[in-house]
Amino acid sequence: MSSAREIDLTTLRLEQDGRVLTAFYANPPLNLITTAFLKDLDRLTRAVDRDPTIGAVVLTSDLPGRFMIHVDAEELGSMVGLPLPRLRPGAVLPVWKASDRALGLPGGESVGTRLGTLGAGMLWAHRWKKSTLRMNRSGVVYLAAIGGPTLAGGTEIALACDIRYAADDPSVVFGQSEILFGMLPGGGGTQRLTRHIGPGRALEMILEGSTVDAAQALDHGLVQRLVPSDELLTRTQAAAARLATRPRGAVSAAKRLAYAATDRPLRRGLDHELAAFIAAGTAETPKRVLPILAQESKEHGETPLLSDPRTWLDGGRLNNRST
């Protein structure tokens, strides 16, 4: 049986030391989340569960001063640009759930790849949901080593990890910024964020679209540890090595119970969230604003949600219909 560290991935570089596998993400210059990363995350989480030599995975960035930020606006823009009528979440939910089940059947994903942009969008959502749920149910402990800004989808990937270490550095900020381009969290933000910090703080982050710094993230419970930047990876890997000694069966059982300790199971909550996210993508605003986000990211060499946040936080991009 081949080991997880030997799988061929396009966006993740893998290193194994003892029972700890470290996955370094690189999508220069900004570390945007792409469909290629979601495909790699799906393959990685499957391979890790099959590899008994791994007890913990550290997810981090291969780019200094970065972690992950929002999804690639060009990719998302092509998905929401489909000529669909304005849809309500209640109408989307049964269609999404049926599509999700179909994509999970043998050969389902290969069929999805042949359905063009619509299939790509459904595969994007399916892989995100399945990969992060697999992380939450796994007998392997997932840790995030966060050394830079973490926005929108990046925050959602971090929240899917069991343990989060962050650098005590001004560049480290966390945010759910989807509302600034007419969307809402679709990768677990409304569900996992609320479970971690409570509905009041979660709604404030989601509705404002603004960021919290590393110290606030620690205070809110978004991260478990703040460490010096130059010690981030080694400290996270040391914790991973310790947790990797725990028996997989006990780890899996503890994680399943902890993540299910709410009124609504996480899986159901994610389905409702994705239905609302897909419905939001059929509105006029994201179709208009996502290309602006993509263009300004190229012009600035940085996401404008970091380089020019006030324009976005004040609603300038949402309200300026001549832009």
C-alpha positions as a Markdown table, in Angstrom:
| # | Residue | x | y | z |
|---|---|---|---|---|
| 1 | Met | 0.0 | 0.0 | 0.0 |
| 2 | Ser | 1.4 | 3.4 | -1.0 |
| 3 | Ser | 1.8 | 6.0 | 1.7 |
| 4 | Ala | -0.1 | 9.3 | 1.7 |
| 5 | Arg | 3.1 | 11.3 | 1.3 |
| 6 | Glu | 3.6 | 9.7 | -2.1 |
| 7 | Ile | 0.4 | 10.9 | -3.7 |
| 8 | Asp | 0.8 | 13.3 | -6.6 |
| 9 | Leu | -0.8 | 16.6 | -5.8 |
| 10 | Thr | -0.6 | 19.9 | -7.7 |
| 11 | Thr | -1.0 | 22.5 | -5.0 |
| 12 | Leu | 0.3 | 20.8 | -1.8 |
| 13 | Arg | 3.8 | 19.7 | -1.0 |
| 14 | Leu | 4.0 | 16.9 | 1.5 |
| 15 | Glu | 6.6 | 16.0 | 4.1 |
| 16 | Gln | 6.4 | 13.3 | 6.7 |
| 17 | Asp | 8.3 | 13.1 | 9.9 |
| 18 | Gly | 7.4 | 10.2 | 12.1 |
| 19 | Arg | 3.6 | 10.1 | 12.4 |
| 20 | Val | 3.2 | 13.7 | 11.3 |
| 21 | Leu | 2.4 | 14.7 | 7.7 |
| 22 | Thr | 2.9 | 18.4 | 6.9 |
| 23 | Ala | 1.0 | 19.7 | 3.9 |
| 24 | Phe | 2.4 | 23.0 | 2.5 |
| 25 | Tyr | 0.0 | 25.0 | 0.3 |
| 26 | Ala | 1.3 | 27.2 | -2.5 |
| 27 | Asn | -0.7 | 29.2 | -5.0 |
| 28 | Pro | 1.4 | 32.3 | -5.5 |
| 29 | Pro | 1.2 | 35.1 | -5.2 |
| 30 | Leu | -1.9 | 35.3 | -2.9 |
| 31 | Asn | -2.7 | 31.7 | -1.9 |
| 32 | Leu | -6.2 | 32.0 | -3.3 |
| 33 | Ile | -8.3 | 28.8 | -2.9 |
| 34 | Thr | -8.9 | 27.1 | -6.2 |
| 35 | Thr | -10.7 | 24.0 | -7.5 |
| 36 | Ala | -7.3 | 22.4 | -7.9 |
| 37 | Phe | -6.7 | 22.8 | -4.1 |
| 38 | Leu | -10.1 | 21.3 | -3.3 |
| 39 | Lys | -9.3 | 18.3 | -5.5 |
| 40 | Asp | -6.0 | 17.9 | -3.7 |
| 41 | Leu | -7.6 | 18.3 | -0.3 |
| 42 | Asp | -10.1 | 15.6 | -1.2 |
| 43 | Arg | -7.3 | 13.2 | -2.3 |
| 44 | Leu | -5.2 | 14.0 | 0.7 |
| 45 | Thr | -7.8 | 13.4 | 3.3 |
| 46 | Arg | -8.8 | 10.1 | 1.7 |
| 47 | Ala | -5.2 | 8.9 | 1.5 |
| 48 | Val | -4.5 | 10.0 | 5.1 |
| 49 | Asp | -7.4 | 7.9 | 6.4 |
| 50 | Arg | -6.0 | 4.9 | 4.6 |
| 51 | Asp | -2.4 | 5.3 | 5.9 |
| 52 | Pro | -1.9 | 3.8 | 9.3 |
| 53 | Thr | 1.6 | 5.5 | 9.6 |
| 54 | Ile | 0.0 | 9.0 | 10.0 |
| 55 | Gly | -1.5 | 10.2 | 13.2 |
| 56 | Ala | -1.6 | 14.0 | 12.6 |
| 57 | Val | -1.6 | 16.4 | 9.6 |
| 58 | Val | -0.3 | 20.0 | 9.8 |
| 59 | Leu | -1.8 | 22.2 | 7.1 |
| 60 | Thr | 0.2 | 25.4 | 6.4 |
| 61 | Ser | 1.5 | 27.6 | 3.7 |
| 62 | Asp | 4.6 | 27.3 | 1.5 |
| 63 | Leu | 4.5 | 31.1 | 1.0 |
| 64 | Pro | 6.1 | 33.2 | 3.8 |
| 65 | Gly | 3.6 | 35.5 | 5.5 |
| 66 | Arg | 0.5 | 33.8 | 4.0 |
| 67 | Phe | -2.0 | 31.1 | 4.9 |
| 68 | Met | -5.0 | 31.0 | 2.7 |
| 69 | Ile | -7.4 | 33.8 | 1.6 |
| 70 | His | -10.7 | 33.7 | -0.3 |
| 71 | Val | -11.5 | 31.6 | -3.3 |
| 72 | Asp | -10.3 | 32.6 | -6.7 |
| 73 | Ala | -12.8 | 35.3 | -7.7 |
| 74 | Glu | -12.4 | 34.4 | -11.4 |
| 75 | Glu | -13.3 | 30.8 | -10.8 |
| 76 | Leu | -16.2 | 31.7 | -8.5 |
| 77 | Gly | -17.3 | 34.4 | -10.9 |
| 78 | Ser | -17.6 | 31.9 | -13.8 |
| 79 | Met | -19.8 | 29.7 | -11.6 |
| 80 | Val | -22.2 | 32.4 | -10.5 |
| 81 | Gly | -22.2 | 33.9 | -14.0 |
| 82 | Leu | -24.4 | 31.0 | -15.2 |
| 83 | Pro | -27.7 | 32.2 | -16.8 |
| 84 | Leu | -29.9 | 31.1 | -13.9 |
| 85 | Pro | -33.0 | 32.8 | -12.5 |
| 86 | Arg | -32.9 | 34.3 | -9.0 |
| 87 | Leu | -33.3 | 31.3 | -6.7 |
| 88 | Arg | -34.3 | 31.0 | -3.1 |
| 89 | Pro | -32.4 | 28.7 | -0.7 |
| 90 | Gly | -35.5 | 26.5 | -0.1 |
| 91 | Ala | -35.6 | 25.8 | -3.9 |
| 92 | Val | -31.9 | 25.1 | -4.1 |
| 93 | Leu | -31.7 | 22.8 | -1.1 |
| 94 | Pro | -33.3 | 19.6 | -2.5 |
| 95 | Val | -31.5 | 20.0 | -5.8 |
| 96 | Trp | -28.1 | 20.5 | -4.0 |
| 97 | Lys | -28.7 | 17.4 | -1.8 |
| 98 | Ala | -29.6 | 15.2 | -4.8 |
| 99 | Ser | -26.6 | 16.5 | -6.7 |
| 100 | Asp | -24.3 | 15.9 | -3.6 |
| 101 | Arg | -25.6 | 12.3 | -3.3 |
| 102 | Ala | -25.1 | 11.7 | -7.0 |
| 103 | Leu | -21.6 | 13.0 | -7.0 |
| 104 | Gly | -20.7 | 10.7 | -4.1 |
| 105 | Leu | -21.7 | 7.6 | -6.1 |
| 106 | Pro | -19.1 | 5.6 | -8.0 |
| 107 | Gly | -18.3 | 7.5 | -11.1 |
| 108 | Gly | -20.3 | 10.5 | -10.0 |
| 109 | Glu | -17.4 | 12.9 | -10.0 |
| 110 | Ser | -16.3 | 11.9 | -13.5 |
| 111 | Val | -19.9 | 12.7 | -14.7 |
| 112 | Gly | -19.7 | 16.1 | -12.9 |
| 113 | Thr | -16.5 | 17.0 | -14.8 |
| 114 | Arg | -18.4 | 16.5 | -18.1 |
| 115 | Leu | -21.2 | 19.0 | -17.1 |
| 116 | Gly | -19.2 | 22.1 | -17.8 |
| 117 | Thr | -19.4 | 25.1 | -15.4 |
| 118 | Leu | -22.5 | 23.9 | -13.6 |
| 119 | Gly | -20.8 | 20.5 | -12.9 |
| 120 | Ala | -17.6 | 22.3 | -11.8 |
| 121 | Gly | -19.6 | 24.4 | -9.3 |
| 122 | Met | -21.3 | 21.3 | -7.9 |
| 123 | Leu | -18.0 | 19.4 | -7.7 |
| 124 | Trp | -16.5 | 22.4 | -5.9 |
| 125 | Ala | -19.1 | 22.4 | -3.2 |
| 126 | His | -19.2 | 18.6 | -3.0 |
| 127 | Arg | -15.4 | 18.3 | -2.5 |
| 128 | Trp | -15.3 | 21.1 | 0.0 |
| 129 | Lys | -18.1 | 19.6 | 2.2 |
| 130 | Lys | -16.9 | 16.0 | 2.0 |
| 131 | Ser | -13.2 | 16.8 | 2.6 |
| 132 | Thr | -13.8 | 19.0 | 5.6 |
| 133 | Leu | -16.3 | 16.5 | 7.1 |
| 134 | Arg | -13.8 | 13.8 | 6.5 |
| 135 | Met | -11.3 | 15.8 | 8.5 |
| 136 | Asn | -13.8 | 16.2 | 11.4 |
| 137 | Arg | -14.5 | 12.5 | 11.5 |
| 138 | Ser | -11.0 | 11.2 | 11.0 |
| 139 | Gly | -8.9 | 9.3 | 13.5 |
| 140 | Val | -6.1 | 11.6 | 12.4 |
| 141 | Val | -5.7 | 15.0 | 14.1 |
| 142 | Tyr | -5.6 | 18.0 | 11.8 |
| 143 | Leu | -3.7 | 21.1 | 12.8 |
| 144 | Ala | -3.4 | 24.5 | 11.0 |
| 145 | Ala | -0.2 | 26.6 | 11.3 |
| 146 | Ile | -1.4 | 30.0 | 10.4 |
| 147 | Gly | 1.3 | 32.5 | 9.5 |
| 148 | Gly | -0.6 | 35.2 | 7.6 |
| 149 | Pro | -4.0 | 36.6 | 6.6 |
| 150 | Thr | -6.9 | 34.2 | 6.6 |
| 151 | Leu | -10.1 | 35.3 | 4.9 |
| 152 | Ala | -13.4 | 33.8 | 3.9 |
| 153 | Gly | -12.6 | 30.3 | 2.5 |
| 154 | Gly | -9.2 | 30.4 | 4.2 |
| 155 | Thr | -10.9 | 30.9 | 7.6 |
| 156 | Glu | -13.3 | 28.1 | 6.8 |
| 157 | Ile | -10.4 | 25.7 | 5.9 |
| 158 | Ala | -8.7 | 26.7 | 9.2 |
| 159 | Leu | -11.9 | 26.1 | 11.1 |
| 160 | Ala | -12.2 | 22.6 | 9.6 |
| 161 | Cys | -8.9 | 21.7 | 11.4 |
| 162 | Asp | -9.1 | 20.4 | 14.9 |
| 163 | Ile | -6.4 | 22.6 | 16.4 |
| 164 | Arg | -5.2 | 26.0 | 15.2 |
| 165 | Tyr | -1.9 | 27.6 | 16.0 |
| 166 | Ala | -1.3 | 31.2 | 14.7 |
| 167 | Ala | 1.7 | 33.5 | 14.6 |
| 168 | Asp | 1.6 | 36.4 | 17.0 |
| 169 | Asp | 2.1 | 38.9 | 14.2 |
| 170 | Pro | 0.2 | 41.9 | 12.8 |
| 171 | Ser | -0.2 | 40.3 | 9.4 |
| 172 | Val | -2.3 | 37.5 | 10.9 |
| 173 | Val | -6.0 | 38.4 | 10.6 |
| 174 | Phe | -9.2 | 36.4 | 10.3 |
| 175 | Gly | -12.4 | 37.3 | 8.5 |
| 176 | Gln | -15.5 | 36.1 | 6.8 |
| 177 | Ser | -15.6 | 38.6 | 4.0 |
| 178 | Glu | -18.0 | 37.0 | 1.5 |
| 179 | Ile | -20.8 | 39.5 | 2.2 |
| 180 | Leu | -18.6 | 42.3 | 0.7 |
| 181 | Phe | -18.9 | 40.7 | -2.7 |
| 182 | Gly | -22.6 | 39.9 | -2.4 |
| 183 | Met | -22.3 | 36.3 | -1.1 |
| 184 | Leu | -22.3 | 34.5 | 2.2 |
| 185 | Pro | -20.1 | 31.8 | 3.7 |
| 186 | Gly | -20.5 | 28.6 | 1.8 |
| 187 | Gly | -17.7 | 26.4 | 3.1 |
| 188 | Gly | -18.7 | 26.1 | 6.7 |
| 189 | Gly | -18.4 | 29.7 | 7.9 |
| 190 | Thr | -22.0 | 30.1 | 9.3 |
| 191 | Gln | -21.8 | 26.6 | 10.9 |
| 192 | Arg | -18.2 | 26.1 | 12.3 |
| 193 | Leu | -17.6 | 29.8 | 13.1 |
| 194 | Thr | -20.9 | 29.9 | 15.2 |
| 195 | Arg | -19.9 | 26.7 | 17.0 |
| 196 | His | -16.5 | 28.1 | 17.9 |
| 197 | Ile | -17.3 | 31.7 | 18.9 |
| 198 | Gly | -21.1 | 31.8 | 19.4 |
| 199 | Pro | -23.8 | 33.3 | 17.2 |
| 200 | Gly | -23.3 | 36.9 | 18.3 |
| 201 | Arg | -19.6 | 37.2 | 17.4 |
| 202 | Ala | -20.1 | 35.0 | 14.3 |
| 203 | Leu | -22.8 | 37.2 | 12.9 |
| 204 | Glu | -20.8 | 40.3 | 13.6 |
| 205 | Met | -17.9 | 38.9 | 11.6 |
| 206 | Ile | -20.1 | 37.6 | 8.8 |
| 207 | Leu | -22.2 | 40.8 | 8.5 |
| 208 | Glu | -19.4 | 43.3 | 8.9 |
| 209 | Gly | -17.0 | 41.4 | 6.6 |
| 210 | Ser | -14.2 | 42.9 | 8.7 |
| 211 | Thr | -11.2 | 41.1 | 10.3 |
| 212 | Val | -10.1 | 40.3 | 13.8 |
| 213 | Asp | -6.4 | 40.2 | 14.7 |
| 214 | Ala | -4.5 | 37.3 | 16.2 |
| 215 | Ala | -5.0 | 38.4 | 19.8 |
| 216 | Gln | -8.8 | 38.8 | 19.2 |
| 217 | Ala | -8.9 | 35.4 | 17.5 |
| 218 | Leu | -7.3 | 33.9 | 20.5 |
| 219 | Asp | -9.7 | 35.7 | 22.8 |
| 220 | His | -12.7 | 34.6 | 20.7 |
| 221 | Gly | -11.6 | 31.0 | 20.5 |
| 222 | Leu | -10.8 | 31.0 | 16.8 |
| 223 | Val | -7.3 | 29.8 | 17.6 |
| 224 | Gln | -6.0 | 27.8 | 20.5 |
| 225 | Arg | -2.4 | 29.1 | 20.6 |
| 226 | Leu | -0.4 | 32.2 | 19.6 |
| 227 | Val | 3.3 | 31.6 | 19.1 |
| 228 | Pro | 6.2 | 33.7 | 17.8 |
| 229 | Ser | 6.3 | 33.7 | 14.0 |
| 230 | Asp | 9.7 | 32.0 | 13.8 |
| 231 | Glu | 8.5 | 29.2 | 16.0 |
| 232 | Leu | 5.1 | 28.7 | 14.4 |
| 233 | Leu | 5.8 | 25.6 | 12.3 |
| 234 | Thr | 8.0 | 23.8 | 14.8 |
| 235 | Arg | 5.6 | 24.4 | 17.7 |
| 236 | Thr | 2.6 | 23.2 | 15.6 |
| 237 | Gln | 4.5 | 20.1 | 14.5 |
| 238 | Ala | 5.6 | 19.4 | 18.1 |
| 239 | Ala | 1.9 | 19.5 | 19.1 |
| 240 | Ala | 1.1 | 17.3 | 16.1 |
| 241 | Ala | 3.7 | 14.7 | 17.1 |
| 242 | Arg | 2.3 | 14.5 | 20.6 |
| 243 | Leu | -1.3 | 14.2 | 19.4 |
| 244 | Ala | -0.3 | 11.7 | 16.7 |
| 245 | Thr | 0.4 | 9.1 | 19.5 |
| 246 | Arg | -3.3 | 9.0 | 20.4 |
| 247 | Pro | -5.2 | 5.9 | 19.3 |
| 248 | Arg | -7.1 | 6.6 | 16.1 |
| 249 | Gly | -10.3 | 5.0 | 17.3 |
| 250 | Ala | -10.5 | 7.2 | 20.4 |
| 251 | Val | -9.6 | 10.3 | 18.4 |
| 252 | Ser | -12.3 | 9.6 | 15.8 |
| 253 | Ala | -14.9 | 8.9 | 18.4 |
| 254 | Ala | -14.0 | 12.0 | 20.4 |
| 255 | Lys | -14.1 | 14.3 | 17.3 |
| 256 | Arg | -17.5 | 12.9 | 16.1 |
| 257 | Leu | -19.0 | 13.5 | 19.5 |
| 258 | Ala | -17.5 | 17.0 | 19.9 |
| 259 | Tyr | -18.6 | 18.2 | 16.5 |
| 260 | Ala | -22.1 | 16.7 | 16.9 |
| 261 | Ala | -22.7 | 18.4 | 20.3 |
| 262 | Thr | -25.2 | 20.9 | 18.9 |
| 263 | Asp | -28.9 | 21.0 | 18.1 |
| 264 | Arg | -28.4 | 20.6 | 14.4 |
| 265 | Pro | -25.9 | 18.1 | 13.1 |
| 266 | Leu | -23.0 | 19.7 | 11.2 |
| 267 | Arg | -23.7 | 17.8 | 8.0 |
| 268 | Arg | -27.3 | 19.1 | 7.8 |
| 269 | Gly | -26.2 | 22.6 | 8.7 |
| 270 | Leu | -23.6 | 22.6 | 5.9 |
| 271 | Asp | -26.3 | 21.5 | 3.4 |
| 272 | His | -28.5 | 24.4 | 4.3 |
| 273 | Glu | -25.5 | 26.8 | 4.2 |
| 274 | Leu | -24.5 | 25.6 | 0.7 |
| 275 | Ala | -28.0 | 25.9 | -0.6 |
| 276 | Ala | -28.1 | 29.6 | 0.6 |
| 277 | Phe | -24.6 | 30.2 | -0.9 |
| 278 | Ile | -25.7 | 28.8 | -4.3 |
| 279 | Ala | -28.9 | 30.8 | -4.2 |
| 280 | Ala | -26.9 | 34.0 | -3.3 |
| 281 | Gly | -24.8 | 33.3 | -6.4 |
| 282 | Thr | -27.8 | 33.7 | -8.7 |
| 283 | Ala | -28.4 | 37.3 | -7.6 |
| 284 | Glu | -27.1 | 40.3 | -9.6 |
| 285 | Thr | -24.6 | 41.6 | -7.0 |
| 286 | Pro | -22.0 | 38.8 | -7.0 |
| 287 | Lys | -22.1 | 38.6 | -10.8 |
| 288 | Arg | -21.2 | 42.3 | -10.9 |
| 289 | Val | -18.8 | 42.5 | -8.0 |
| 290 | Leu | -16.7 | 39.3 | -8.3 |
| 291 | Pro | -15.0 | 40.5 | -11.6 |
| 292 | Ile | -14.1 | 43.7 | -9.7 |
| 293 | Leu | -12.5 | 41.7 | -6.9 |
| 294 | Ala | -10.6 | 39.6 | -9.4 |
| 295 | Gln | -9.4 | 42.6 | -11.4 |
| 296 | Glu | -8.3 | 44.6 | -8.3 |
| 297 | Ser | -6.5 | 41.6 | -7.0 |
| 298 | Lys | -4.4 | 41.5 | -10.2 |
| 299 | Glu | -3.8 | 45.3 | -10.2 |
| 300 | His | -2.8 | 45.5 | -6.5 |
| 301 | Gly | -0.9 | 42.2 | -6.4 |
| 302 | Glu | -3.0 | 41.6 | -3.2 |
| 303 | Thr | -6.6 | 41.0 | -2.5 |
| 304 | Pro | -8.3 | 44.4 | -2.1 |
| 305 | Leu | -10.0 | 43.1 | 1.0 |
| 306 | Leu | -6.6 | 43.5 | 2.6 |
| 307 | Ser | -5.0 | 46.3 | 0.6 |
| 308 | Asp | -8.0 | 48.6 | 0.4 |
| 309 | Pro | -10.4 | 47.2 | 3.0 |
| 310 | Arg | -12.3 | 50.5 | 3.8 |
| 311 | Thr | -13.7 | 50.8 | 0.3 |
| 312 | Trp | -15.2 | 47.3 | 0.6 |
| 313 | Leu | -16.2 | 47.5 | 4.2 |
| 314 | Asp | -18.0 | 50.8 | 3.6 |
| 315 | Gly | -20.1 | 49.1 | 0.8 |
| 316 | Gly | -18.5 | 51.1 | -2.0 |
| 317 | Arg | -18.1 | 48.1 | -4.3 |
| 318 | Leu | -21.6 | 46.8 | -3.5 |
| 319 | Asn | -23.4 | 50.1 | -4.0 |
| 320 | Asn | -21.5 | 51.6 | -6.9 |
| 321 | Arg | -23.3 | 50.2 | -9.9 |
| 322 | Ser | -21.3 | 52.2 | -12.4 |
| 323 | Thr | -18.1 | 50.4 | -11.3 |
